[in-house]
């Protein structure tokens, strides 16, 4: 089963780059929605002034292969 964006982001906190620092700041806030699609997170990050790094993180998240193949996109 594919990780949710919050799960994936939590796994990035050890990175020493922009996405890692973004993940750390997001974890410190402690109020990231646990589930939802991109529109949910777009709304959340709209108020944080971190839209650019959020978009970078989201694109990396979307690039992660779906290990179970549970979702098929055609």
N, C-alpha and C positions, 0 to 999 in steps of 0.2 A: 504494500500500500504506500502511496506517495505521502511524503511528509507535508504537513501544512506549512505555510509561509512562516508563522511564528516558530514552529519547531526548527525549520531550516535556519532561520535567523539566529536562534539561540545557539545553534551549532557553529555559527560564524564568529562568536565573541572572542575566540582565541587568535583570530587573524590580526596581523600587524599591517593593516591597510585601511583605506577609507570605509569599506564595508564592515570590517571588524569593529572599528570605532563606532560606526553607526549602530551596529548590533548591540554594543555595550551600552550606548546611550539609551537605546530603546528598552533594553532589559532593566535599566535603572528606573525608567518611568513606571514600569510595572502595570501598565494599563492597556497593553496591546490586545486587541480582540483575539481570542483563541482560534477562531474559525472564520471562514468567509473567503470570498473571491476578491479579485483585484479592486472592484468598486468599494468594498468595505475598507480596505487598507488605503486606497486613494483618499477617502474621506478622513481617515485617521491622520495620515501624514500631511494632509492639506494644511493643518493648523500648526505643524512643527517647524516650518521653514527648512525642511530637509528633503524636499521633493526630489531634487536631483540625485542625491545618494540613494534615496528610496527607489527611484526608477532603475538605477544601476543594480541595486540589490535584487529587485524584482526580476530584472532580465536575467541575472545569474540564476536565480531560483527557477525560473521557467526553463532554463537550459539544462537543468539536471534531468538526466534520463529517468523515466518512470520504471523502476526496477521490476514491478510486477506486471507491467503491461496492462494494468487494469483499465486504463483510459485510452481509448483509441480516438485519434483525431484524423479526420479525412477532409 
